[in-house]
Amino acid sequence: MQASLLTNLLLPLALGVIMLGLGLGLTPDDFRRVARYPRAVLVGLLLQTGVLPWVALGLALLFKLPPELAVGLMLLAASPGGATANIYSHLAHGDVALNITLTAINSVLCLLTLPIILNLSLEFFLGAGQYVPPPVRKIVEVAVIIVLPVLLGMAIRGFAPRFAARMEKPIRLLSVLVLVLLIVAAVVQAWSTLVAWFAVVGLACLLFNLISMGAGYAAPLAVRLPKKQAVAIAMEIGIHNGTLAIYIALNVLGNAAMSVPAAVYSLMMFFTAAVFAWWSARRAQPEAIVPR
């Protein structure tokens, strides 16, 4: 099977099926709770749009990255969370409704923030800005893969709650299988890139990933949000939509070097997120989701 067929058709389809399965475990009350207690959403959005770009800038300057790679790292920081953040959060016993809410809001918000951050980065590192159109097409793809299947799953749960309950374990197993396939596909596609560029940008990408995930977990706990929401935010801002960043670098900016940080990061984040999910699942305790 061609890697492109796997990543462009089969895996998005599998992600859609898993998101439908996650929807089977959600109710409208889960999202009403998020609306009633917006602190978690605000913390996640602040970290994503107000903190991560500065972290990426600091790392680019610290490691003295070549201008194209520095812009690529900034592009990655400006990209919203990826679809797999919801799956990892589910496996780590995070607040999946919060993940889906953050993914949806971040994806729409990046229509404004991503072109601004990217243009400023081009000015700063290369001395010349460039018009970057909002990635509307990719946002629509996010909606198709994430939002619509979740809504369908919630509707099925409303009409067939027993069926929804029986599907919980199979969906969890399917999630693990799809994540394994994603990791294999990422390794196959990014291996040559990783080998060629790791010495230049690998450590910066790894630190950016660890700082993103660590801040996403620590900041919510610091403001006394529940651990389930801290896990959700950590996954949301630690797992970036690398596909979006690569698409913009190659098809909008026409610069292959700018896609390298996203390719390297996308490979690393699967492993770091898996470790974090395993650690979080082991520590998971029954707890009220409403903030204290």
Contacts in CASP RR format, 6 or more apart in sequence:
PFRMAT RR
TARGET T0000
AUTHOR 0000-0000-0000
METHOD contacts of the structure
MODEL  1
MQASLLTNLLLPLALGVIMLGLGLGLTPDDFRRVARYPRAVLVGLLLQTG
VLPWVALGLALLFKLPPELAVGLMLLAASPGGATANIYSHLAHGDVALNI
TLTAINSVLCLLTLPIILNLSLEFFLGAGQYVPPPVRKIVEVAVIIVLPV
LLGMAIRGFAPRFAARMEKPIRLLSVLVLVLLIVAAVVQAWSTLVAWFAV
VGLACLLFNLISMGAGYAAPLAVRLPKKQAVAIAMEIGIHNGTLAIYIAL
NVLGNAAMSVPAAVYSLMMFFTAAVFAWWSARRAQPEAIVPR
1 10 0 8 1.000
3 185 0 8 1.000
3 188 0 8 1.000
3 189 0 8 1.000
6 181 0 8 1.000
6 185 0 8 1.000
7 185 0 8 1.000
7 189 0 8 1.000
11 178 0 8 1.000
11 181 0 8 1.000
11 182 0 8 1.000
11 185 0 8 1.000
12 141 0 8 1.000
12 145 0 8 1.000
14 174 0 8 1.000
14 178 0 8 1.000
14 181 0 8 1.000
15 83 0 8 1.000
15 84 0 8 1.000
15 87 0 8 1.000
15 145 0 8 1.000
15 146 0 8 1.000
15 178 0 8 1.000
16 145 0 8 1.000
16 146 0 8 1.000
16 149 0 8 1.000
17 149 0 8 1.000
17 174 0 8 1.000
18 87 0 8 1.000
18 171 0 8 1.000
18 174 0 8 1.000
18 175 0 8 1.000
18 178 0 8 1.000
19 83 0 8 1.000
19 86 0 8 1.000
19 145 0 8 1.000
19 146 0 8 1.000
19 149 0 8 1.000
19 150 0 8 1.000
20 149 0 8 1.000
20 150 0 8 1.000
20 152 0 8 1.000
20 153 0 8 1.000
20 156 0 8 1.000
21 149 0 8 1.000
21 153 0 8 1.000
21 167 0 8 1.000
21 171 0 8 1.000
22 86 0 8 1.000
22 87 0 8 1.000
22 90 0 8 1.000
22 96 0 8 1.000
22 100 0 8 1.000
22 150 0 8 1.000
22 171 0 8 1.000
23 149 0 8 1.000
23 150 0 8 1.000
23 151 0 8 1.000
23 152 0 8 1.000
23 153 0 8 1.000
23 154 0 8 1.000
23 157 0 8 1.000
24 153 0 8 1.000
24 154 0 8 1.000
24 156 0 8 1.000
24 157 0 8 1.000
24 163 0 8 1.000
24 164 0 8 1.000
24 167 0 8 1.000
24 168 0 8 1.000
24 171 0 8 1.000
25 153 0 8 1.000
25 154 0 8 1.000
25 157 0 8 1.000
25 164 0 8 1.000
25 168 0 8 1.000
26 96 0 8 1.000
26 97 0 8 1.000
26 100 0 8 1.000
26 150 0 8 1.000
26 153 0 8 1.000
26 154 0 8 1.000
26 157 0 8 1.000
27 154 0 8 1.000
27 157 0 8 1.000
27 158 0 8 1.000
28 154 0 8 1.000
30 96 0 8 1.000
30 97 0 8 1.000
31 97 0 8 1.000
31 100 0 8 1.000
31 101 0 8 1.000
33 97 0 8 1.000
33 289 0 8 1.000
33 290 0 8 1.000
34 40 0 8 1.000
34 41 0 8 1.000
34 95 0 8 1.000
34 97 0 8 1.000
34 98 0 8 1.000
34 101 0 8 1.000
37 290 0 8 1.000
37 291 0 8 1.000
39 223 0 8 1.000
39 225 0 8 1.000
39 291 0 8 1.000
40 95 0 8 1.000
40 98 0 8 1.000
40 220 0 8 1.000
40 225 0 8 1.000
40 229 0 8 1.000
40 232 0 8 1.000
40 233 0 8 1.000
40 291 0 8 1.000
41 98 0 8 1.000
41 101 0 8 1.000
41 102 0 8 1.000
41 105 0 8 1.000
43 219 0 8 1.000
43 220 0 8 1.000
43 223 0 8 1.000
43 225 0 8 1.000
43 233 0 8 1.000
44 102 0 8 1.000
44 216 0 8 1.000
44 220 0 8 1.000
44 233 0 8 1.000
44 236 0 8 1.000
44 237 0 8 1.000
45 102 0 8 1.000
45 105 0 8 1.000
45 106 0 8 1.000
45 109 0 8 1.000
47 215 0 8 1.000
47 216 0 8 1.000
47 219 0 8 1.000
47 233 0 8 1.000
47 237 0 8 1.000
48 80 0 8 1.000
48 81 0 8 1.000
48 102 0 8 1.000
48 106 0 8 1.000
48 236 0 8 1.000
48 237 0 8 1.000
49 106 0 8 1.000
49 109 0 8 1.000
49 113 0 8 1.000
51 215 0 8 1.000
52 77 0 8 1.000
52 212 0 8 1.000
52 237 0 8 1.000
53 74 0 8 1.000
53 77 0 8 1.000
53 78 0 8 1.000
53 117 0 8 1.000
55 77 0 8 1.000
55 208 0 8 1.000
55 211 0 8 1.000
55 212 0 8 1.000
55 215 0 8 1.000
56 73 0 8 1.000
56 74 0 8 1.000
56 76 0 8 1.000
56 77 0 8 1.000
56 208 0 8 1.000
57 74 0 8 1.000
59 65 0 8 1.000
59 73 0 8 1.000
59 204 0 8 1.000
59 207 0 8 1.000
59 208 0 8 1.000
60 69 0 8 1.000
60 70 0 8 1.000
60 73 0 8 1.000
60 74 0 8 1.000
60 125 0 8 1.000
60 204 0 8 1.000
61 70 0 8 1.000
62 204 0 8 1.000
63 201 0 8 1.000
63 203 0 8 1.000
63 204 0 8 1.000
65 73 0 8 1.000
65 200 0 8 1.000
65 201 0 8 1.000
65 204 0 8 1.000
66 200 0 8 1.000
66 257 0 8 1.000
67 125 0 8 1.000
67 126 0 8 1.000
68 125 0 8 1.000
68 126 0 8 1.000
68 255 0 8 1.000
68 257 0 8 1.000
68 258 0 8 1.000
69 197 0 8 1.000
69 200 0 8 1.000
69 201 0 8 1.000
69 257 0 8 1.000
69 258 0 8 1.000
69 260 0 8 1.000
69 261 0 8 1.000
70 121 0 8 1.000
70 125 0 8 1.000
71 118 0 8 1.000
71 121 0 8 1.000
71 122 0 8 1.000
71 125 0 8 1.000
71 126 0 8 1.000
71 255 0 8 1.000
71 258 0 8 1.000
72 121 0 8 1.000
72 245 0 8 1.000
72 249 0 8 1.000
72 257 0 8 1.000
72 258 0 8 1.000
72 259 0 8 1.000
72 260 0 8 1.000
72 261 0 8 1.000
72 262 0 8 1.000
73 201 0 8 1.000
73 204 0 8 1.000
73 205 0 8 1.000
73 208 0 8 1.000
73 261 0 8 1.000
74 117 0 8 1.000
74 118 0 8 1.000
74 121 0 8 1.000
74 125 0 8 1.000
75 114 0 8 1.000
75 117 0 8 1.000
75 118 0 8 1.000
75 121 0 8 1.000
75 245 0 8 1.000
75 248 0 8 1.000
75 249 0 8 1.000
75 258 0 8 1.000
75 261 0 8 1.000
75 262 0 8 1.000
76 208 0 8 1.000
76 240 0 8 1.000
76 242 0 8 1.000
76 245 0 8 1.000
76 261 0 8 1.000
76 262 0 8 1.000
76 265 0 8 1.000
77 117 0 8 1.000
77 208 0 8 1.000
77 240 0 8 1.000
78 110 0 8 1.000
78 113 0 8 1.000
78 114 0 8 1.000
78 117 0 8 1.000
78 118 0 8 1.000
79 110 0 8 1.000
79 114 0 8 1.000
79 240 0 8 1.000
79 241 0 8 1.000
79 242 0 8 1.000
79 244 0 8 1.000
79 245 0 8 1.000
79 262 0 8 1.000
80 103 0 8 1.000
80 106 0 8 1.000
80 107 0 8 1.000
80 109 0 8 1.000
80 110 0 8 1.000
80 142 0 8 1.000
80 240 0 8 1.000
80 241 0 8 1.000
80 244 0 8 1.000
81 102 0 8 1.000
81 103 0 8 1.000
81 106 0 8 1.000
81 107 0 8 1.000
81 236 0 8 1.000
81 237 0 8 1.000
81 238 0 8 1.000
81 239 0 8 1.000
81 240 0 8 1.000
81 241 0 8 1.000
82 103 0 8 1.000
82 142 0 8 1.000
82 239 0 8 1.000
82 240 0 8 1.000
82 241 0 8 1.000
82 242 0 8 1.000
82 243 0 8 1.000
83 103 0 8 1.000
83 142 0 8 1.000
83 145 0 8 1.000
83 146 0 8 1.000
83 241 0 8 1.000
84 179 0 8 1.000
84 182 0 8 1.000
84 239 0 8 1.000
84 270 0 8 1.000
84 273 0 8 1.000
85 99 0 8 1.000
85 103 0 8 1.000
85 235 0 8 1.000
85 236 0 8 1.000
85 238 0 8 1.000
85 239 0 8 1.000
85 273 0 8 1.000
86 96 0 8 1.000
86 99 0 8 1.000
86 100 0 8 1.000
86 103 0 8 1.000
86 146 0 8 1.000
86 235 0 8 1.000
87 175 0 8 1.000
87 178 0 8 1.000
87 179 0 8 1.000
88 179 0 8 1.000
88 235 0 8 1.000
88 239 0 8 1.000
88 273 0 8 1.000
88 274 0 8 1.000
88 276 0 8 1.000
88 277 0 8 1.000
89 95 0 8 1.000
89 96 0 8 1.000
89 99 0 8 1.000
89 231 0 8 1.000
89 232 0 8 1.000
89 235 0 8 1.000
89 236 0 8 1.000
89 277 0 8 1.000
90 96 0 8 1.000
90 172 0 8 1.000
90 175 0 8 1.000
91 172 0 8 1.000
91 175 0 8 1.000
91 176 0 8 1.000
91 179 0 8 1.000
91 277 0 8 1.000
91 281 0 8 1.000
92 231 0 8 1.000
92 235 0 8 1.000
92 276 0 8 1.000
92 277 0 8 1.000
92 278 0 8 1.000
92 280 0 8 1.000
92 281 0 8 1.000
92 284 0 8 1.000
93 228 0 8 1.000
93 231 0 8 1.000
93 280 0 8 1.000
93 281 0 8 1.000
93 284 0 8 1.000
94 228 0 8 1.000
94 229 0 8 1.000
94 231 0 8 1.000
94 232 0 8 1.000
94 235 0 8 1.000
94 280 0 8 1.000
94 284 0 8 1.000
95 226 0 8 1.000
95 228 0 8 1.000
95 229 0 8 1.000
95 231 0 8 1.000
95 232 0 8 1.000
95 289 0 8 1.000
96 232 0 8 1.000
98 229 0 8 1.000
98 232 0 8 1.000
98 233 0 8 1.000
98 236 0 8 1.000
99 232 0 8 1.000
99 235 0 8 1.000
99 236 0 8 1.000
100 146 0 8 1.000
100 147 0 8 1.000
100 150 0 8 1.000
102 232 0 8 1.000
102 233 0 8 1.000
102 236 0 8 1.000
103 142 0 8 1.000
103 146 0 8 1.000
103 236 0 8 1.000
104 142 0 8 1.000
104 143 0 8 1.000
104 146 0 8 1.000
104 147 0 8 1.000
106 236 0 8 1.000
107 139 0 8 1.000
107 142 0 8 1.000
107 143 0 8 1.000
108 139 0 8 1.000
110 135 0 8 1.000
110 139 0 8 1.000
111 134 0 8 1.000
111 135 0 8 1.000
111 136 0 8 1.000
111 139 0 8 1.000
112 134 0 8 1.000
114 132 0 8 1.000
114 134 0 8 1.000
114 135 0 8 1.000
114 248 0 8 1.000
115 131 0 8 1.000
115 132 0 8 1.000
115 133 0 8 1.000
115 134 0 8 1.000
118 132 0 8 1.000
118 248 0 8 1.000
119 129 0 8 1.000
119 130 0 8 1.000
119 131 0 8 1.000
119 132 0 8 1.000
122 128 0 8 1.000
122 129 0 8 1.000
122 130 0 8 1.000
123 129 0 8 1.000
130 253 0 8 1.000
132 248 0 8 1.000
132 252 0 8 1.000
132 253 0 8 1.000
133 252 0 8 1.000
135 244 0 8 1.000
135 247 0 8 1.000
135 248 0 8 1.000
138 241 0 8 1.000
138 243 0 8 1.000
138 244 0 8 1.000
138 247 0 8 1.000
142 241 0 8 1.000
153 164 0 8 1.000
156 163 0 8 1.000
156 164 0 8 1.000
157 164 0 8 1.000
158 164 0 8 1.000
179 270 0 8 1.000
179 274 0 8 1.000
182 270 0 8 1.000
183 270 0 8 1.000
183 271 0 8 1.000
183 274 0 8 1.000
186 266 0 8 1.000
186 267 0 8 1.000
186 270 0 8 1.000
187 267 0 8 1.000
189 263 0 8 1.000
190 263 0 8 1.000
190 264 0 8 1.000
190 266 0 8 1.000
190 267 0 8 1.000
193 260 0 8 1.000
193 263 0 8 1.000
193 264 0 8 1.000
194 202 0 8 1.000
194 263 0 8 1.000
194 264 0 8 1.000
194 267 0 8 1.000
197 260 0 8 1.000
197 264 0 8 1.000
198 264 0 8 1.000
201 260 0 8 1.000
201 261 0 8 1.000
201 264 0 8 1.000
202 264 0 8 1.000
202 268 0 8 1.000
204 261 0 8 1.000
205 261 0 8 1.000
205 264 0 8 1.000
205 265 0 8 1.000
205 268 0 8 1.000
206 268 0 8 1.000
206 272 0 8 1.000
208 265 0 8 1.000
209 238 0 8 1.000
209 265 0 8 1.000
209 268 0 8 1.000
209 269 0 8 1.000
209 272 0 8 1.000
210 272 0 8 1.000
212 237 0 8 1.000
212 238 0 8 1.000
212 240 0 8 1.000
213 234 0 8 1.000
213 235 0 8 1.000
213 237 0 8 1.000
213 238 0 8 1.000
213 272 0 8 1.000
213 273 0 8 1.000
213 276 0 8 1.000
214 234 0 8 1.000
215 237 0 8 1.000
216 230 0 8 1.000
216 233 0 8 1.000
216 234 0 8 1.000
216 236 0 8 1.000
216 237 0 8 1.000
216 238 0 8 1.000
217 230 0 8 1.000
217 231 0 8 1.000
217 233 0 8 1.000
217 234 0 8 1.000
217 276 0 8 1.000
218 230 0 8 1.000
219 233 0 8 1.000
220 229 0 8 1.000
220 230 0 8 1.000
220 233 0 8 1.000
220 234 0 8 1.000
221 227 0 8 1.000
221 230 0 8 1.000
224 291 0 8 1.000
224 292 0 8 1.000
225 233 0 8 1.000
225 291 0 8 1.000
226 287 0 8 1.000
226 288 0 8 1.000
226 289 0 8 1.000
226 290 0 8 1.000
226 291 0 8 1.000
226 292 0 8 1.000
227 280 0 8 1.000
227 283 0 8 1.000
227 284 0 8 1.000
227 285 0 8 1.000
227 287 0 8 1.000
228 287 0 8 1.000
228 289 0 8 1.000
229 289 0 8 1.000
229 291 0 8 1.000
231 280 0 8 1.000
234 276 0 8 1.000
235 273 0 8 1.000
235 276 0 8 1.000
235 277 0 8 1.000
238 269 0 8 1.000
238 273 0 8 1.000
239 269 0 8 1.000
239 273 0 8 1.000
240 262 0 8 1.000
240 265 0 8 1.000
240 266 0 8 1.000
240 269 0 8 1.000
242 262 0 8 1.000
242 263 0 8 1.000
242 265 0 8 1.000
242 266 0 8 1.000
243 266 0 8 1.000
245 259 0 8 1.000
245 261 0 8 1.000
245 262 0 8 1.000
246 259 0 8 1.000
246 262 0 8 1.000
246 263 0 8 1.000
246 266 0 8 1.000
249 255 0 8 1.000
249 256 0 8 1.000
249 258 0 8 1.000
249 259 0 8 1.000
249 262 0 8 1.000
250 256 0 8 1.000
250 259 0 8 1.000
END
